[in-house]
Amino acid sequence: MSRIVYVNGEFLPEEKAKVSVFDRGFLFADGVYEVTSVLGGKLIDFGGHAKRLARSLGELEMNSPVTEDELLEIHRELVKRNNLEDGLIYLQVTRGAADRDFAYPEGVKPTLVLFTQSKPGLANSPVAEVGLKVISIPDIRWGRRDIKTVQLLYPSMGKMMAKAEGKDDAWMVEDGVVTEGTSNNAYIVKDGKIITRHLGNEILHGITRAAVLRFASEAQMHVEERSFSIEEAKAADEAFITSASAFVMPVVEIDNVPLGDGKPGSVSRRLREIYLEESRKVAL
């Protein structure tokens, strides 16, 4: 049975879901997106994703096609119609369909699309037991990475660069310091201190990042938000990444240099446990 997806007010079988060839998301990557995890049929940190979506739309002078309450109901209906236990809900808003022109069109209705991805055992990924191996690559993306746009070609290329070297992911470097991973925020741990890039236009303001840093503070862990270099990262005791789909995932190697004993560290393991436990408590 095909998935049921949502397109502009309708719940449709995926093979019947269509978007105009004149949609600006297709022609200009003129759109934003969010990915919300689902565990046990419930939404993880929906409020955070909805808030960031509103910010992204505002930064691009785009209108929201629905209210936050309506968006929540759409998410819940997709979970129900697809019998989704563990997985993801992808949401995309574009400026809408209009004849091709670089200038923003006026009076165009935004396009709203959502679909589910089933990921059984999402919270029990075996990768968390062995950790990720990453490479470093130059960060040559545009300057507004704080807006969660659908401009994902270079991150895709970065993942393929890592794959070509037999690794799992890439950390991007700009002006000598790490910005973030291809689809995640990056962290190192040294002498028990958690270090991660400060917020700004250079990185995405991760929803999972915010939750993890809050939980770390509540657990009396020391957090320092600042830039760090790849060389500093290679000398760290451990490292990890956070994202809506990976939660907290240990990193055990950077540019072929093992971190610590080459196994997931105690800080990242504990933070993963805390994040999953606390997020499930308030899931919608």
VOPAGU-2260 file (C-alpha; in pm, 1 decimal, decimal comma):
REM VOPAGU-2260
SITE   aa  ch    i         X         Y         Z
SITE  MET   A    0       0,0       0,0       0,0
SITE  SER   A    1     133,4     345,4     -94,2
SITE  ARG   A    2     182,2     620,9     157,7
SITE  ILE   A    3     -74,2     892,8     211,7
SITE  VAL   A    4      81,4    1234,4     163,3
SITE  TYR   A    5     -48,5    1587,1     207,5
SITE  VAL   A    6     -48,1    1838,0     -77,4
SITE  ASN   A    7    -216,8    2177,3     -49,1
SITE  GLY   A    8    -513,4    2074,9     159,9
SITE  GLU   A    9    -556,2    1718,6      34,6
SITE  PHE   A   10    -451,0    1379,2     168,3
SITE  LEU   A   11    -359,1    1171,0    -135,7
SITE  PRO   A   12    -192,6     840,8    -228,7
SITE  GLU   A   13     168,6     929,0    -309,2
SITE  GLU   A   14     135,2     830,1    -676,0
SITE  LYS   A   15    -141,9    1089,4    -718,4
SITE  ALA   A   16      41,3    1372,2    -543,4
SITE  LYS   A   17     157,0    1641,7    -786,3
SITE  VAL   A   18     314,9    1986,9    -774,7
SITE  SER   A   19     329,0    2234,4   -1062,9
SITE  VAL   A   20     640,1    2245,4   -1284,0
SITE  PHE   A   21     623,8    2621,5   -1226,9
SITE  ASP   A   22     659,6    2584,4    -851,4
SITE  ARG   A   23     941,8    2808,4    -729,8
SITE  GLY   A   24    1069,2    2533,9    -504,1
SITE  PHE   A   25    1146,8    2336,5    -820,3
SITE  LEU   A   26    1275,7    2630,7   -1024,4
SITE  PHE   A   27    1464,4    2835,4    -763,3
SITE  ALA   A   28    1489,0    2623,5    -444,6
SITE  ASP   A   29    1263,6    2899,6    -312,7
SITE  GLY   A   30    1133,7    2707,9     -15,1
SITE  VAL   A   31    1195,3    2593,7     340,2
SITE  TYR   A   32    1149,3    2265,5     519,8
SITE  GLU   A   33    1136,6    2088,9     854,8
SITE  VAL   A   34    1173,2    1725,8     961,6
SITE  THR   A   35     997,2    1607,0    1275,2
SITE  SER   A   36    1073,0    1268,6    1429,5
SITE  VAL   A   37     799,1    1031,4    1538,1
SITE  LEU   A   38     857,4     782,1    1819,3
SITE  GLY   A   39     582,4     548,8    1934,0
SITE  GLY   A   40     335,2     733,6    1712,9
SITE  LYS   A   41     406,2    1068,9    1880,3
SITE  LEU   A   42     575,2    1384,1    1751,4
SITE  ILE   A   43     911,4    1481,1    1902,4
SITE  ASP   A   44     957,1    1854,5    1970,2
SITE  PHE   A   45     686,7    1965,1    1726,7
SITE  GLY   A   46     664,9    2308,7    1888,6
SITE  GLY   A   47    1031,4    2378,5    1825,3
SITE  HIS   A   48    1005,7    2281,9    1459,6
SITE  ALA   A   49     691,8    2492,4    1411,9
SITE  LYS   A   50     864,5    2794,7    1566,2
SITE  ARG   A   51    1172,2    2756,7    1345,3
SITE  LEU   A   52     951,6    2712,0    1037,8
SITE  ALA   A   53     779,3    3041,1    1115,8
SITE  ARG   A   54    1118,9    3210,5    1150,4
SITE  SER   A   55    1246,4    3069,2     819,2
SITE  LEU   A   56     932,2    3186,1     640,6
SITE  GLY   A   57     963,9    3530,8     793,3
SITE  GLU   A   58    1328,8    3565,6     691,1
SITE  LEU   A   59    1230,5    3490,4     328,7
SITE  GLU   A   60     916,8    3707,6     336,5
SITE  MET   A   61     695,7    3406,8     272,8
SITE  ASN   A   62     347,5    3350,5     409,6
SITE  SER   A   63     249,4    3041,0     603,2
SITE  PRO   A   64     -31,7    2851,7     429,4
SITE  VAL   A   65    -169,8    2718,9     762,1
SITE  THR   A   66    -171,0    2800,9    1131,5
SITE  GLU   A   67      44,7    2612,0    1381,7
SITE  ASP   A   68    -262,7    2431,5    1516,6
SITE  GLU   A   69    -364,3    2328,0    1164,5
SITE  LEU   A   70     -10,4    2209,7    1099,1
SITE  LEU   A   71     -17,3    1995,8    1412,3
SITE  GLU   A   72    -342,7    1833,5    1302,2
SITE  ILE   A   73    -197,6    1759,8     958,0
SITE  HIS   A   74     101,2    1590,7    1121,4
SITE  ARG   A   75    -121,7    1383,8    1347,0
SITE  GLU   A   76    -347,4    1283,8    1059,6
SITE  LEU   A   77     -48,4    1167,6     854,7
SITE  VAL   A   78      73,8     959,5    1148,8
SITE  LYS   A   79    -272,9     804,3    1178,2
SITE  ARG   A   80    -332,6     741,0     807,9
SITE  ASN   A   81      10,1     584,0     760,0
SITE  ASN   A   82       7,3     386,8    1086,1
SITE  LEU   A   83     344,5     546,2    1160,8
SITE  GLU   A   84     509,8     423,0    1479,0
SITE  ASP   A   85     872,9     528,7    1435,6
SITE  GLY   A   86     991,1     753,4    1156,7
SITE  LEU   A   87     993,8    1104,3    1018,2
SITE  ILE   A   88     753,0    1361,6     880,9
SITE  TYR   A   89     901,0    1585,8     612,5
SITE  LEU   A   90     736,6    1924,8     559,0
SITE  GLN   A   91     810,3    2169,6     279,0
SITE  VAL   A   92     671,0    2514,7     207,9
SITE  THR   A   93     756,6    2693,3    -115,4
SITE  ARG   A   94     660,5    3040,1    -233,6
SITE  GLY   A   95     419,6    2877,8    -478,6
SITE  ALA   A   96     373,8    2841,6    -854,8
SITE  ALA   A   97     418,9    3129,4   -1099,1
SITE  ASP   A   98     574,8    3189,8   -1439,9
SITE  ARG   A   99     954,2    3181,0   -1407,9
SITE  ASP   A  100    1093,6    3514,7   -1292,6
SITE  PHE   A  101    1371,1    3593,7   -1046,2
SITE  ALA   A  102    1152,7    3858,6    -880,9
SITE  TYR   A  103     910,9    3727,4    -619,7
SITE  PRO   A  104     557,6    3695,5    -760,4
SITE  GLU   A  105     272,0    3873,7    -585,7
SITE  GLY   A  106     -49,7    3714,3    -469,0
SITE  VAL   A  107      70,5    3355,6    -512,6
SITE  LYS   A  108     -49,8    3088,4    -271,2
SITE  PRO   A  109     234,9    2897,4    -102,8
SITE  THR   A  110     274,0    2527,3    -173,3
SITE  LEU   A  111     258,5    2296,6     129,6
SITE  VAL   A  112     368,7    1933,1     107,6
SITE  LEU   A  113     416,7    1675,3     383,5
SITE  PHE   A  114     502,9    1307,3     371,3
SITE  THR   A  115     609,7    1034,0     611,8
SITE  GLN   A  116     910,2     802,5     617,0
SITE  SER   A  117     885,7     486,8     823,2
SITE  LYS   A  118    1203,0     411,7    1023,5
SITE  PRO   A  119    1137,0     115,1    1252,9
SITE  GLY   A  120    1365,5     121,9    1556,0
SITE  LEU   A  121    1469,2     480,9    1486,7
SITE  ALA   A  122    1575,2     537,3    1847,0
SITE  ASN   A  123    1772,6     212,2    1860,8
SITE  SER   A  124    2007,3     270,1    1569,6
SITE  PRO   A  125    2304,8      30,6    1576,3
SITE  VAL   A  126    2520,0     320,3    1453,5
SITE  ALA   A  127    2493,6     474,0    1800,6
SITE  GLU   A  128    2685,3     174,8    1937,2
SITE  VAL   A  129    2981,4     215,1    1700,3
SITE  GLY   A  130    2979,2     587,1    1618,0
SITE  LEU   A  131    3032,0     788,0    1302,8
SITE  LYS   A  132    3348,3     853,6    1106,1
SITE  VAL   A  133    3365,1    1197,9     946,4
SITE  ILE   A  134    3587,3    1390,8     709,5
SITE  SER   A  135    3635,6    1766,8     686,0
SITE  ILE   A  136    3545,1    1966,2     374,2
SITE  PRO   A  137    3540,3    2338,7     288,7
SITE  ASP   A  138    3211,3    2513,1     363,6
SITE  ILE   A  139    3113,9    2692,8      42,7
SITE  ARG   A  140    2742,2    2734,9     106,4
SITE  TRP   A  141    2555,1    3065,5     101,1
SITE  GLY   A  142    2575,1    3292,3     404,1
SITE  ARG   A  143    2227,5    3239,9     555,8
SITE  ARG   A  144    2251,1    2885,4     687,9
SITE  ASP   A  145    2029,1    2982,3     979,0
SITE  ILE   A  146    1734,2    2967,9     736,5
SITE  LYS   A  147    1632,8    2605,5     677,4
SITE  THR   A  148    1600,1    2623,9     300,4
SITE  VAL   A  149    1577,0    2340,3      48,4
SITE  GLN   A  150    1913,8    2443,7     -99,4
SITE  LEU   A  151    2081,3    2113,8      -9,6
SITE  LEU   A  152    2299,4    2032,3    -310,4
SITE  TYR   A  153    2633,7    2100,9    -142,5
SITE  PRO   A  154    2546,2    1906,4     173,8
SITE  SER   A  155    2447,4    1618,5     -54,7
SITE  MET   A  156    2782,7    1647,9    -230,3
SITE  GLY   A  157    2952,7    1648,5     110,1
SITE  LYS   A  158    2786,0    1323,7     208,1
SITE  MET   A  159    2898,5    1171,0    -120,3
SITE  MET   A  160    3257,1    1291,2     -58,5
SITE  ALA   A  161    3246,5    1111,6     274,8
SITE  LYS   A  162    3096,9     800,1     119,6
SITE  ALA   A  163    3370,0     793,8    -144,6
SITE  GLU   A  164    3625,5     772,0     139,3
SITE  GLY   A  165    3431,5     500,5     319,2
SITE  LYS   A  166    3316,5     741,2     592,1
SITE  ASP   A  167    2976,1     840,6     724,0
SITE  ASP   A  168    2955,0    1217,3     702,8
SITE  ALA   A  169    3144,4    1543,6     658,6
SITE  TRP   A  170    3202,7    1840,5     886,8
SITE  MET   A  171    3227,4    2170,1     702,1
SITE  VAL   A  172    3505,7    2418,6     773,7
SITE  GLU   A  173    3507,5    2793,8     707,9
SITE  ASP   A  174    3782,4    3040,3     800,0
SITE  GLY   A  175    3966,5    2764,1     985,2
SITE  VAL   A  176    3680,1    2659,3    1211,9
SITE  VAL   A  177    3401,9    2402,3    1197,4
SITE  THR   A  178    3054,2    2528,8    1110,2
SITE  GLU   A  179    2841,2    2212,1    1116,6
SITE  GLY   A  180    2785,4    1871,3     961,0
SITE  THR   A  181    2607,1    1821,1     630,9
SITE  SER   A  182    2272,3    1775,9     807,6
SITE  ASN   A  183    2351,8    1818,1    1175,7
SITE  ASN   A  184    2516,6    2030,2    1442,1
SITE  ALA   A  185    2869,3    1937,0    1553,3
SITE  TYR   A  186    3016,5    1904,2    1904,4
SITE  ILE   A  187    3341,8    1803,2    2070,9
SITE  VAL   A  188    3409,5    1708,0    2433,0
SITE  LYS   A  189    3735,7    1790,5    2609,6
SITE  ASP   A  190    3802,7    1730,7    2979,6
SITE  GLY   A  191    3430,2    1681,9    3032,3
SITE  LYS   A  192    3341,0    2015,9    2866,0
SITE  ILE   A  193    3092,0    2015,2    2574,8
SITE  ILE   A  194    3196,3    2260,5    2302,8
SITE  THR   A  195    2974,7    2356,1    2008,7
SITE  ARG   A  196    2957,4    2639,5    1758,2
SITE  HIS   A  197    2775,1    2951,0    1879,4
SITE  LEU   A  198    2454,7    3050,9    1702,2
SITE  GLY   A  199    2468,6    3290,1    1408,7
SITE  ASN   A  200    2397,1    3306,2    1036,1
SITE  GLU   A  201    2671,6    3046,9     976,0
SITE  ILE   A  202    2482,0    2745,7    1114,3
SITE  LEU   A  203    2131,0    2611,7    1144,3
SITE  HIS   A  204    1974,1    2677,4    1482,3
SITE  GLY   A  205    1909,2    2311,2    1554,2
SITE  ILE   A  206    1594,2    2218,5    1745,1
SITE  THR   A  207    1763,7    1906,4    1879,6
SITE  ARG   A  208    2070,0    2120,5    1958,1
SITE  ALA   A  209    1864,6    2351,4    2178,5
SITE  ALA   A  210    1705,6    2060,7    2364,6
SITE  VAL   A  211    2034,2    1875,7    2415,2
SITE  LEU   A  212    2212,2    2184,1    2549,2
SITE  ARG   A  213    1923,6    2244,7    2788,0
SITE  PHE   A  214    1933,0    1884,7    2910,2
SITE  ALA   A  215    2312,2    1900,8    2944,4
SITE  SER   A  216    2285,6    2211,5    3161,2
SITE  GLU   A  217    2016,4    2049,8    3376,9
SITE  ALA   A  218    2247,4    1749,3    3421,7
SITE  GLN   A  219    2522,6    1983,2    3548,5
SITE  MET   A  220    2737,2    1932,0    3237,5
SITE  HIS   A  221    2954,2    2226,7    3137,6
SITE  VAL   A  222    2872,2    2371,3    2793,0
SITE  GLU   A  223    3077,8    2624,4    2598,0
SITE  GLU   A  224    2932,4    2776,7    2280,1
SITE  ARG   A  225    3225,0    2886,0    2063,6
SITE  SER   A  226    3409,5    2806,9    1745,2
SITE  PHE   A  227    3659,6    2522,1    1728,9
SITE  SER   A  228    3901,3    2406,5    1461,8
SITE  ILE   A  229    3935,1    2064,5    1304,1
SITE  GLU   A  230    4273,1    2028,9    1475,8
SITE  GLU   A  231    4112,0    2097,5    1812,3
SITE  ALA   A  232    3842,8    1845,7    1725,8
SITE  LYS   A  233    4101,0    1577,8    1643,3
SITE  ALA   A  234    4253,6    1629,3    1987,6
SITE  ALA   A  235    3917,9    1602,0    2165,5
SITE  ASP   A  236    3826,6    1320,2    2402,1
SITE  GLU   A  237    3506,8    1253,2    2211,5
SITE  ALA   A  238    3263,8    1415,4    1967,8
SITE  PHE   A  239    2905,2    1387,0    1853,3
SITE  ILE   A  240    2638,2    1535,0    1629,8
SITE  THR   A  241    2273,0    1617,2    1686,7
SITE  SER   A  242    1977,5    1628,2    1447,2
SITE  ALA   A  243    1605,6    1555,3    1447,1
SITE  SER   A  244    1657,1    1215,4    1283,9
SITE  ALA   A  245    1983,1    1105,0    1451,9
SITE  PHE   A  246    1908,5    1257,6    1796,2
SITE  VAL   A  247    2254,9    1243,3    1960,5
SITE  MET   A  248    2503,9    1038,0    1759,6
SITE  PRO   A  249    2866,3     978,2    1867,0
SITE  VAL   A  250    3156,9    1059,3    1634,3
SITE  VAL   A  251    3460,9     834,7    1680,4
SITE  GLU   A  252    3693,7     949,5    1401,0
SITE  ILE   A  253    3776,1    1275,5    1220,8
SITE  ASP   A  254    3992,9    1276,2     907,3
SITE  ASN   A  255    4119,1     924,5     989,8
SITE  VAL   A  256    4219,1    1028,3    1344,2
SITE  PRO   A  257    4044,8     819,1    1615,5
SITE  LEU   A  258    3904,5    1011,6    1910,6
SITE  GLY   A  259    3983,4     875,9    2256,5
SITE  ASP   A  260    3976,9     496,8    2239,0
SITE  GLY   A  261    3792,5     504,7    1907,2
SITE  LYS   A  262    3458,9     417,6    2067,8
SITE  PRO   A  263    3151,8     627,7    2155,3
SITE  GLY   A  264    3229,4     841,4    2459,4
SITE  SER   A  265    3045,7     849,9    2789,6
SITE  VAL   A  266    2916,6    1207,1    2747,8
SITE  SER   A  267    2754,6    1146,6    2409,9
SITE  ARG   A  268    2607,2     815,8    2525,4
SITE  ARG   A  269    2457,3     975,3    2834,6
SITE  LEU   A  270    2319,6    1272,7    2641,9
SITE  ARG   A  271    2151,7    1037,5    2394,4
SITE  GLU   A  272    1983,7     853,7    2681,0
SITE  ILE   A  273    1866,7    1176,6    2843,7
SITE  TYR   A  274    1742,3    1327,8    2518,7
SITE  LEU   A  275    1534,1    1025,7    2422,0
SITE  GLU   A  276    1394,4     983,4    2770,4
SITE  GLU   A  277    1297,5    1347,3    2820,9
SITE  SER   A  278    1168,2    1402,1    2465,1
SITE  ARG   A  279     936,8    1104,8    2488,7
SITE  LYS   A  280     783,7    1248,6    2805,8
SITE  VAL   A  281     655,7    1558,2    2626,0
SITE  ALA   A  282     591,9    1413,8    2277,9
SITE  LEU   A  283     258,0    1511,3    2120,1
